[in-house]
Amino acid sequence: MRHSKTMILTVAAVLLVALLIGGCSSGAGAVGILDVNKVMSDSPKVKTLQDQLNGKAKELSDQLDKDKASLSAEEFQKKQETAYNDFLKIKQDLESQVDASIKQSVEAVAKEKKLGVVLYKTSVAQGGTDITDDVIKRMQ
């Protein structure tokens, strides 16, 4: 649920910035289209951050397994909760980095291509200029 709220806020911010960059009176009426799913699956930067998250999850899990034998059930449960909260904080931080990188890249590509608006591909039935590959390249 949090991730979808973040994505909605990101979309709103991207649209607002695109309008401000393009300028409503500048005649920039071109629409950019972004396939976020492709960005999430193909971007080397996203893959690197995902690998970091997976590494941290494994590290926390391995430590819990190691400590399990020496802790009481109550202590182990507390340690699990702490590890889970640590993981969530790291996950949120990495998601924020991804969102910021996408936003920054979309803004730059929109400015370069003089796009007035950038929409997510899932919201567009037809038309627009697909900027997905340009955004992925810029995110590196």
C-alpha positions in Angstrom: 0.0 0.0 0.0 2.8 2.4 0.9 4.6 1.8 -2.4 1.4 2.6 -4.4 1.0 5.8 -2.5 4.6 6.7 -3.2 4.1 5.9 -6.9 0.9 8.1 -7.0 2.8 11.0 -5.3 5.6 10.5 -7.8 3.3 10.6 -10.7 1.7 13.8 -9.4 5.1 15.4 -8.8 6.4 14.3 -12.3 3.3 15.7 -14.0 3.5 19.0 -12.0 7.2 19.4 -12.8 6.7 18.5 -16.4 4.1 21.2 -16.7 6.3 23.7 -15.0 9.3 22.8 -17.1 7.4 22.7 -20.3 5.4 25.8 -19.5 1.7 25.9 -20.3 2.1 28.9 -22.6 5.3 27.6 -24.4 3.2 25.6 -26.8 4.8 22.4 -25.6 1.9 20.0 -26.0 3.9 16.8 -26.6 3.1 13.9 -24.2 5.8 11.6 -23.0 4.9 8.0 -22.0 6.9 6.1 -19.3 6.6 2.3 -18.7 7.5 2.1 -15.0 7.4 -1.6 -15.0 10.1 -1.7 -17.6 12.2 0.8 -15.7 11.9 -1.3 -12.6 12.9 -4.5 -14.4 15.5 -3.2 -16.8 17.3 -0.4 -15.0 20.8 -1.4 -13.8 20.4 1.1 -11.0 17.2 -0.5 -9.8 18.8 -3.9 -10.0 21.8 -2.7 -7.9 19.5 -1.3 -5.2 17.4 -4.5 -5.3 20.6 -6.6 -4.8 21.5 -4.4 -1.9 18.1 -5.0 -0.3 18.4 -8.8 -0.9 21.9 -8.8 0.6 20.7 -7.0 3.7 17.7 -9.4 4.0 20.0 -12.4 3.8 22.4 -10.8 6.3 19.6 -10.2 8.8 18.1 -13.7 8.3 21.5 -15.3 8.7 22.1 -13.4 11.9 18.7 -14.4 13.3 19.4 -18.1 12.4 22.8 -17.8 14.2 21.3 -16.2 17.3 18.2 -18.4 17.5 19.8 -21.2 19.5 21.2 -18.8 22.2 18.0 -16.8 22.8 14.8 -17.5 24.6 11.6 -17.5 22.5 10.7 -14.0 23.8 14.2 -12.6 23.1 14.2 -14.2 19.7 10.8 -12.7 18.8 12.1 -9.2 19.9 15.2 -9.7 17.8 13.0 -10.7 14.8 10.8 -7.6 15.2 13.9 -5.4 15.4 15.4 -7.1 12.3 12.1 -6.7 10.4 11.9 -3.0 11.3 15.5 -2.5 10.2 14.7 -4.2 6.9 11.6 -2.0 6.4 13.7 1.1 7.0 16.3 0.0 4.5 13.6 -0.9 2.0 11.9 2.4 2.3 15.2 4.2 1.9 16.0 2.3 -1.3 12.5 2.8 -2.7 12.9 6.6 -2.1 16.2 6.4 -4.0 14.6 4.7 -6.9 11.7 7.1 -6.9 14.0 10.1 -6.8 16.2 8.7 -9.6 13.1 8.1 -11.8 11.8 11.5 -11.1 15.1 13.2 -11.8 15.6 11.3 -15.0 12.0 11.9 -16.2 12.4 15.6 -15.6 15.6 15.7 -17.6 14.3 13.7 -20.5 11.1 15.7 -20.5 13.1 18.9 -20.7 15.4 17.6 -23.4 12.4 16.4 -25.6 10.3 19.5 -24.7 7.5 17.4 -23.4 4.6 19.2 -21.7 3.4 16.1 -19.8 4.7 12.7 -19.0 2.2 9.9 -18.2 2.5 6.3 -17.1 2.0 3.9 -20.0 -0.8 2.1 -18.2 -2.8 5.3 -18.3 -2.5 5.9 -22.1 -4.5 4.0 -24.7 -2.8 5.5 -27.7 -0.2 8.1 -28.7 2.6 9.9 -26.9 6.3 9.6 -27.1 7.7 6.6 -25.2 10.7 7.9 -23.1 11.2 4.7 -21.1 14.6 3.7 -22.6 15.8 7.3 -22.3 14.9 7.4 -18.6 16.6 4.0 -18.0 19.8 5.3 -19.7 19.8 8.5 -17.7 19.3 6.6 -14.4 22.7 4.8 -14.8 
